[in-house]
Amino acid sequence: MKMKRLLLVIKDHLEFKFIMNDYFLTPFFRKFDVTLMCPENSDKFFRASVSSKFPKIKFLNLWPEEEICLKDKIIYWAKSEAFFILNAYKSESCFQKVFLNLELPLRQILKKVQIKNLIILFSPFFNNNVLENLLKIFIFPVFSVLLLFRTYIYSHRRFFSKLDLYENINFDYILWGRPYSITNIPIYNTFTHNSTKIVTICRNFDTPALKGIFTVPSHFTIVFDKILYNHLATLNCPLNFGKAILYEHPIRFFKRGINKEEEKVKNILYATISPWFIPDEDKIVERLYNFVAEEMKEEFTLFLRIHQDDDVERYKKIYGHKNIALEKKFYKQDFKTFSGRKECFPTPDEIEVFYDRLQNMDIVFSSGSTINYEALLLGVKTVFLKPIDSINWIFKRDHLKILTKNYKIPIIENIEDVRKYLGHLVEKSHQNIKKIQ
C-alpha cells in the first residue's frame, strides 16, 4: 500500500524545536512519506544533519517568500485586523493588536518617512484603564458590523489568488509549523489537491490571540496544553482551526528529572525579548548581573540568550565582566534564509543539547520570553521580570496571564527585588546542602 505524503512546513526555529525531534516526528514516519520544507533547506550542512537523524526524510528546496502577491498581503492583513476586532472584547492581546497591527500598512505606505513605533504611541492607552475603555468604545461600531460577516472572515480560503511555483507535486497532508505565516498561501495553492488535509501546530499560548487568523483554515489543530486548547476554542471559530487535538508536549520527553533543590544556585540564564518592548534591556542585564554578583558571592555564571531580533552588539560592554557569558547553545544566528532574513535554526542534535543545557540552569529570568514556559515544563525555576512601568501592559496579555496565574510563574515587579529573591534562593540552597551532608 502506498504511503500518504506529508509536507512539513516550518518557518522558524521555535516550531522546528517542537517538531523535529524523535518524540514528535518519529510516529509520522510510520504512516507517511515525509518531506520537509523550511528556509534553511538551501544549506547542505543543515540537510545532512537532518538526514543523519531522520534518514527517511525528503527535502523540498524552495521557500516562496517572493511569490506572495500584494493582493494576498492586503487581504490577509484586513482579515487579521477583523479577527482582532471581533475578539477585542474578550482578549486583551487581541485588543492591543487592533492598534499595533496598524504599523504594518503604515510602514508600507510611508516607506520614506520615519514612523514612530506604535508600541510606544499606544503604551499609555494599554496601561490606563480609562483610556483603554475609550479605545474599546471607538472600535465598537466596527465590531458590530464585522459580526455580520464572521463566517466569511474565517472561511477565507476562497479569497486568495492562485500562485504557481515551479514544483508540480501534491501532498495528502500539509502540517504548518506557523499557521499565521503568509508564505502558507502560495504553498497551499501549489502543493494541494482536492482532498488534501491541513494540520496546524498551535505551538504557544500567544498563537491564538496575538498572531492573527490562520492564513489557511485547518482541518486539524494540534495543541500541547489543555489550557491552550480552551484558549484556542474561545477565540477561534471551528471554521478556522477545525478539530483540535490535544498532544503531550514534546519538551516533557527531554526532562531528565534533576533535583535542583539539592544543588547550589550557580547557573543563571537571562533571555532578552524583542527590543521593541525594552530598548534598553542591556542596562537591565547589567543591573541583574550586579545583583547576582552581590548576593551569590560564590562561583556563578550569568548566561545571556539574545532574542533573534535583538542586537548582540549592544551587550558587548557586558562581556568583559567576570562570570558572564553569551549562551551560544541557546543562540545560533550565522545563517540567512532565502529572503535574506536571519533565523536561528538548530540542527536536530542541537535541539537535544538546547534542552540539556536549559536543565543545567538553576533559574531562568526574562521579561516575557517563551523560554520561561520551556523551563517550567523541564522543572527549572523560572521568573518574569517586570522592570519598568511602561511595559506593564505586556503582562495584561492573555498568554502571560495564563503563565503567571494558571502556572504560577512568579513576577518580580521591581528589579530591585531581584536581590531579595536571589538571597532567599542562596539561603535555601545552603540549607539543602547541610541536610545532604
N, C-alpha and C positions, 0 to 999 in steps of 0.2 A: 504493500500500500504506500502510495506516495505521500511524503510528509508535507504538511501545510507550511507555507512560507511566512515567516515573521520578520518584519523590519523594525529594528530598534533605532529610534531617532533621539539622540542625546545631544543637547546643545551645550551644556557646560559641566564643570567638574562636580557640582553638587548632586545633580542627577546621576552622573557617572558613578559616584561612590556608592549610591544606593542600589544601582542596577548591576554594575559589572563586578560582581563577587559571587563566589560559589553558592552562597546561601539563597540568593535571589534568582540567579541566572541558570544554574545547573538544571533545575526541573524543566526549563523551557527546551533544553536540548533533547530531552526525551520525547517531546511532542512536535517540535518544529525544526524546520531548516532555518537557522537564524542568520540574519545579515545585520551588520552594524553600520549606521550612518551617523557620523559626527564630524565636527570641523577638523579634528586632528588626524583624520584618516589619511591626509596627504603626507604625513610623516612616517617614513619607513620604520624607524625605531619603534614608534608607537604601535604600528601594525604588528611588528614582530613580537613585541611584549604581550599584546593581547592574544595573539595566536598561540604563544607558548603556554598561556594559562588556559585558553579555550580553543583547542585545535580545530573544533568543528565550525567555528565562526567564519563568516564571509564578510567582505567589506564592499560598501558602495562608496566609491571615492569621489564624491562631489558634495558641495554644500551650496544650496540655491539662494544665497544671500542677495544676489543681484537680479534674481528672477522675479522679485516681488514688484508688482506694478503699483503706481501711485493710487489707483482706484482702490485696490485692496487695502492699502495702508489707511486711507481715509475712512473706508467703511469699517475696518476693524477698530480704529480709534473711536469712531462715533458709537459703535456698539458697546465698546468697553465703557465709555462715558455714560451711556444709558444704563448699563449694568450697575455702575457705581451709584447713580442717582436712585435707581429702583431699590437699592439696599442701604441708602444713606440713613434711613430711619431705624435700622436695626443693627448697623455695623459702623463703629467708629472709624475703622480702617477705610471702608467704602466712602464714608462721608468725607474724610480727608482727601481721598483720591479724586473725588469730584473736582476739586480745585487744583490739586497738584498735577493732575493729568493734563491741565491746560498748557503746561510748559512745552509739551511736545509739538503741538501745532504752531505755537508762538515762535519756537526755535526755528521751525522750517520757514515760516512766513518772513520773519525778521532776521534773516541769516547774517546780515552785515551789521546788525545792531546788538549791542550787549544787553541781554535781558537779565535783570536781577532775578536770582533764583526764587521761584515761587514758594519754596520751602521756607525761606527767610520771610517772604512777604506775608504768608498766611499763618506763620507760627503763633503770633499773638491771638488770632481768632481761635485756633485749636486749643490754646492754653486757657482761654477765658470763656466760661460757660455762657455768659450773656451774649458775647459776640458770636459764639458758636450757634446759639439759638437763632440769631438774626440771619446767619448764613443758611440755616435749615429752612427758615421761612422763605428765603429767597429762592430756594430750589423746589419748594413745594408745588408750584404750578406745573413745572416740567415733570415732576414725579407723577402728578395726576394724569397728564397726557400719555406718558410712557406706559402706564398701567394698561391702557387700551391696546398697546402694541407688544405686550410682553411675549406672547407666543412667537412673534416674528423676530424679536430680538434674539431669543435663544435658538430658534431654528434658522440660523443664518447661513447654513452651508450653501444654499441656492444662490446667494448674493455674490459669491466670489467668482472672479473671471477665470477662464481656463488658461493655464500656463503650460507650455510644452517644454520639457527638458529633453536632453539628447538620449537619455536612457529609455528603453522600451521594455520595462519589467513590471509585473504586477505582483502584489503581495496579498495573502489572505488575511493577515493581521498587521496592523501598524501600532507600535507602542510608543507614545510620546513621553519623553522624559520631562519636557517642559510644555504643558498644554496651552499656554498663552503665547507661545512663540509664533510670530507671523510667518516664519520660514516653513511652518507646518502646512501652509496653504498650497504653495507650489508642489510640495512633496505629496500631499494628499491628491491633488489634481493629476499628478503624473503616474503614481505608482499604485493606484487602486483600481479595482473593478467593482461591479455592482454589488457583490456580496462581501466586500472587504469589511472586516470588523475593526473598529478603532478602540484601543485600550490606552488609558491615561494613567500616569503616576501622579498622585497628589502628594508631593514629597514633603510638604511642611505646613505648619499652621498658618502661614501667611498666604498660601496659594489661593484659597477660596475667596478671600476678601481683597487683598492688596493687588493681585496680579491681573485681575480683569477676567472677562468671559473667555472660555476656551475658543481658540481660533477655529477648531473643527470639533463639533459636538462628538462626544464619545458614546460608544455602546457600553463600555465598562470603565469604571474608575477605581484604581487601587489606592486605598488609604492605609496608613500604617498605625493608626491610633483610633480608639473608639471615640474620643472627644473630637478628633479631626473629622471623623465620619459624620458626626452630628452637625459639626460646623459647616461642612460642605452642603449637607441637605438643607440647612437653614437658609443659606444664601443663594443656592442654585436650583433652577428648575431641572427636573429629570431630563428634559429635552437637551440640556447642556451636558450633564455628566453621565446619563444612562443609569446602569445598575452599579451601585457602589459595592466594592468587595473589600472586606477587612483582612489585611495580611499582617502576620507578625513582622515587626520592624527588623530589617536585616542587620542593623547595628547591634541588636541584642546578641546576635550569634558571635560577635567578636569579643564579648565580655569574658575576661579572664578570672574574675572573682577575687581580686586582690583586696585584702582587708586593710584599708588605708588608716583605720583607727590605730593600728599597731606600728605605724611608721612616723618618722619625723616629717614636719612640713618643710620641704626644701625645694620642690619644683612647682613654680607658679607660672601660669600661662595667661597672658592678656591678648585678646583678639580684638583688633580695631574694627570699626564699622565704616560705612561709606562717609567720606569727608563732606558730603552734602550736609549731613546732620551735625557732625562735630569737626569743624575745620581746624581746630587747634588741639586735636587729640594727642599730638606729640607732647604737649605740656601736661596732659593728664597722665600719660605714661611715665613722664619724669617724676611727677609727684607721687605716683604709685610706687615707683622704684624707691624713692626716699623713705616712704612709709615702711616698705618691706625691709629695707636695709636697717632702719631704726629699730624695728620690732624683732626681727629674726636674730640679728647679732651672731649668727652662725652661718654655716655654709648653706647657700641657697642659689638658685638661678631663676631669674625672671625671663621667661621666653616670650617673644613677640610673634604673633601671627598677623600678618598685614593683609587687610582686605584687598581684593583684586582691583578695586577702583581707587585705592589709596596710593599715595606716592611714597615709595620706600625711602627716597632721598631725604624727606623731612624728618626721618628718625635717625639720621646719620650721627648727629651730635650725641645721641644717647649710646651709640655703640661702644664708645670708649669707656663707659662705666664698667666697673668690676661687677661680675655676676649677672650680666645682661646679655641676651643672645637673640638673634633673629632665628626663629624656628623654621629651618628650611624644609623639614619634613612636613610642615603644615603649609608650605608656601612654594609654589612652583610656577614661575611666570617667564619662562625662557622660550616661548613658542607663540607664533602668530597664526590666527585662523585664516581661512580662505578670504574673509572680509578684511583682514588686517588687524582685527581687534585681539588684544592679548587675552588668553584664557589660562586657567590653572588646572590642566588635566593631569591627574596622576595616572600611572600605569596600574593594572590590577594588583601587582605585587605591592605597589606603594600605598594602595588602599589599606592593606593589612598593616603596613608599617605606620600609617597615619593613626589608626585606631589603637595600635600597640603603644605608640608614643603618647597619645592622649590619655591612656590609662596610667601612664607613669607620672602624670601631673597630680599634685596633691590638691590643687584648687585652680579653677578656671574663672577668670574675670572677663567681662565685656560690657558694652553699653547697648547690646541688642543683637548679638551675633547668633547664627544658627548653632554655633559650636556649643553654646550653653545647653541646648537640648540634647545634643550628641553626648556631652559629658554626663548629663543626667542619666541617660539610658545605660551608660557604662559604669554608673555608680561612683562617679568622681564629683567631689564637692564643686559647686558652681554658683556664682553670684553675679547679679546685674549691678552695674554702677550707674547711678543717675546723677552725674556730677554738676549739671548746671540747669537752672530753671527753664532756659529756652528750649530744652528738648523734653520737657515733661510730657508734652502731647504724644510723643512716641509711645510712651508706656500706657496710653489710653487705647492703643490699637489692640485689636482682638487677639492676635497671636501672643503678644506679650502678657496680656491679661490672663490668658489660658496658662501660660508657663509660670506666672507668679502666683496665681490664685489656685488653679487646679493641681499644679505640680509643685507648688510651694518653693519655687526658686526664689531665694531672698533678694531684696533690693536694698542696696546701700544708698540712701538718699543724698548724703553729703560725703564727698570723697575724704573729708577729714575723719569720718567714722571708720575708714578702712583700717586706721591704726588700731582702733579698739577691737575690730573683728579679727585682725591678724594676731593681736596679743592674746585673745581668747583661744585661738587655734594653737598657738605655740604652747600655752599653758596646758591645754588639753593633751597635746602630743607628749609633753613631758610626763604627765600623769600616766598615760598609757604605757610609756616606755618603762616607768618604775614598776608598774603591775607585772609586765613581762619578766623583768629582772627578779 
